Amino acid sequence: MKSNRFCYMFKFMKNISDFKALIQRTGRGFTLLEVMVALAIIAIVLVSVLRMQGQTISMNEAFRFYTIAPELAMSKMADIRLDIEDAVLTESGDFGEDFRGYNWQATVEDVTIETEEAREMEFKRVDVTVTYLENEHSLTVREYMLAESDEF
């Protein structure tokens, strides 16, 4: 019943002085303490939301890197695989304008493995490392490729 009377009073107010008179008559309003507590609660909630937003952005960047980087590394590995014998021991570069901020470094090493039959097998160990934003994120892919042998 009180809320109906309150709404009825608002219909007939013409200016702000009527509103002030209504508050003085009813004794309603907010104290400074209530306003400060409400502002403190809002501030705590906003800080938490902003922190969560920052974490979401950084997680999104990491997910994007770990989605794109393996494909880029395998692409570079395929380029090296096409001409493994002429591969330079260490080389590096970037992926162009399509993948701005992504860089790669490839290293090729000769590896010899002895088998049980006392036979040596020659391999090339190829490591391709993809980095993003000056090593903020890094992914390395390693592959062993059989080196061409003169014995066959």
JOBEL-V927014 format. One record per helix or strand of 3 or more residues. SS is the DSSP state (H for helix, E for strand). FROM is the first residue (numbers start at 1). LEN is the number of residues. Records with the same first field share a line. If there is no record, write none. Layout:
BEGIN
SS: FROM-LEN, FROM-LEN
END
This chain:
BEGIN
H: 2-10, 16-11, 32-51, 84-3, 97-3
E: 90-5, 102-13, 120-13, 137-10
END
